[in-house]
């Protein structure tokens, strides 16, 4: 273990903090997630694609049940992403199976699991293949006046929230951070399984990104352009480097076509310049074990938007004490990052 431990600090809020404490995920039906592939399976090929509804079950366990049912190795079952156990979720799984053979999926009987659709596809689903997720979340509390709650929801709808990596990225009580510290200090990444190595690297990157974002939330620049910033289009992929930003680009930023970004740390020069580059380098030096470890691991410098604007955000009052909020998020974004700006929850379950 390193002498100076990296601490997971409380993340500042953009709009003054949560309005109240709520009961969150009191039952699975209070947290509904529908995975959106963003494309239609081809209808032919050597893979089954299954749209599975699961209630109170985790993704890996469902994958094991599917593998056991058709008699293949569980490693052959793939999916786009993990979905929360304490929820009702619909997500896609894929598994290889000969074209000339078929399966009577009606015989698949597993508590809390329903196969809603079966279609052939020409390739397996990989992590991150999907477009994003639709969320429907019910919150229970003695809320302040509805006008106050809806005013803040309107602000979130219009301006978005700081795009923090959610607490679940860091494990229970920050266990993933401790594991990352040990791994980098002992230089043991090369001896890890690919999955564990991925968790360690993602944790380190997320800590550094969140620290940069937190600093810019404090000075109110997380959604403001600063000289030296790198901007990113809505697609989450295309970026514009600091030296390429001109008046026309800034006009597109003001029209909400572009977002300010923060670093996903790795080797190579920062794409930012001036005071922004100074800030990012200073924060990287404050967690130098992680920054240097990411470079040594061979990860390349990438960027991530500092702002998260939920799409299709709507809400309705199911009762005086129950608020239902719905929205769509692209893959890699966290529903709890949206909700935390409105309310805080009284339990430790996150998604």
C-alpha positions, -999 to +999 in steps of 0.1 A: +000+000+000+012+035-007+022+058+022-002+085+010-036+070+003-058+086-025-090+097-008-124+097-025-135+132-017-171+144-017-180+158-051-193+194-052-228+201-066-236+225-094-269+238-081-266+241-044-271+205-033-300+181-030-334+193-020-342+164+004-335+127+012-354+101-006-361+063-004-344+051-036-350+016-051-374+006-023-384-022-047-370-033-081-400-017-099-388+017-086-358+016-109-365+005-145-338+004-171-343-004-208-312-009-229-313+007-263-292-011-289-294+016-315-296-009-343-318-039-353-302-074-352-298-088-387-322-117-383-297-142-396-263-156-385-247-179-360-256-160-329-288-157-309-296-122-296-320-123-266-339-094-251-341-104-215-362-088-187-347-094-153-360-085-119-337-085-089-310-104-107-275-094-118-263-096-154-235-121-149-257-145-131-283-144-159-256-150-185-246-181-165-282-194-166-284-189-204-252-207-209-263-236-188-296-239-206-281-243-241-250-262-229-222-238-237-194-222-217-205-192-198-177-172-213-194-175-247-224-155-235-219-117-241-237-085-234-233-048-240-231-038-203-238-047-167-272-037-154-281-031-118-294-060-098-318-040-076-340-030-106-362-042-134-340-041-165-343-051-201-310-058-218-296-078-248-275-110-245-259-129-273-246-164-276-232-185-304-254-214-317-253-233-350-277-220-377-291-255-384-301-260-347-328-243-328-338-238-292-372-239-275-367-208-254-402-213-239-386-240-218-362-216-201-377-211-167-356-190-142-371-169-114-369-132-121-359-137-157-381-135-189-369-138-225-390-112-244-375-115-278-352-139-297-336-130-330-306-142-350-276-120-356-244-123-376-220-114-348-218-114-310-227-083-290-196-067-274-193-044-244-204-009-253-221-019-285-254-004-274-265+032-279-276+039-243-302+033-217-337+046-208-344+051-171-376+054-152-369+061-115-394+065-086-383+086-056-402+086-023-399+114+003-416+143+020-407+167-008-406+205-005-431+224-026-436+209-061-427+243-076-392+241-060-386+206-072-398+212-107-377+244-109-346+224-102-356+197-127-361+224-153-326+236-147-312+201-150-332+196-182-318+228-197-282+229-184-274+193-175-253+183-145-215+177-139-207+144-157-191+126-127-183+090-128-207+074-103-196+061-069-201+025-081-171+029-103-150+030-072-164-001-054-179-005-020-163+022+004-137+029-024-123-006-025-114-003-061-092+028-053-073+008-027-068-020-052-056+004-078-031+019-054-017-015-045-016-026-082+003+005-094+027+005-063+035-031-069+035-029-107+013-060-108-010-051-136+007-075-161-002-104-138-039-096-136-069-110-155-081-087-183-112-079-164-094-070-132-069-049-151-097-030-168-113-022-135-081-009-120-074+013-150-110+026-152-109+034-115-077+054-118-089+073-148-122+081-131-106+095-100-084+119-120-113+129-142-137+135-113-110+156-095-106+178-126-144+182-129-148+189-092-123+217-094-142+233-123-176+228-106-162+248-076-151+277-099-183+274-120-165+267-153-176+231-158-200+242-185-181+273-196-155+277-222-120+287-210-091+295-233-072+263-238-102+240-235-109+210-258-145+208-270-165+177-279-195+172-302-228+157-290-218+123-305-193+119-277-165+110-301-154+140-322-133+166-305-118+199-314-084+207-301-076+239-283-055+253-312-084+248-337-111+267-318-122+299-335-152+322-334-173+299-355-166+270-332-174+291-301-208+300-317-216+263-320-206+259-283-230+286-273-257+268-293-251+237-272-236+217-301-203+213-282-193+206-247-162+213-226-141+182-218-118+168-192-090+143-194-092+105-194-055+102-186-029+083-205+004+087-224+009+116-248+007+153-245-024+170-232-046+184-259-055+214-238-035+246-234-030+276-212-047+277-178-067+245-185-036+224-192-020+239-160-051+228-140-051+193-154-014+188-149-016+201-114-044+176-105-025+148-122+005+155-101-017+154-069-026+117-079+007+110-096+006+073-087-025+069-109-014+094-136+020+077-140+005+042-137-019+049-166+009+061-188+030+030-180+000+009-188+000+023-223-034+040-223-037+070-246-049+105-237-087+107-244-114+132-235-148+131-218-175+158-216-176+176-183-214+181-187-241+155-189-274+167-204-301+140-200-322+135-231-360+133-230-361+143-193-397+143-181-413+139-146-447+133-130-460+132-095-476+097-088-486+111-054-476+138-030-447+116-017-437+099-050-420+115-079-412+096-111-384+108-133-376+094-168-347+102-191-323+087-217-285+085-212-259+075-237-237+045-227-211+052-201-232+078-183-247+074-148-283+079-138-273+086-102-251+114-114-283+131-127-304+123-096-278+134-070-282+171-081-319+168-072-320+146-041-299+124-019-308+088-011-310+072+022-294+039+012-262+028-004-276+013-036-264+030-068-267+025-106 
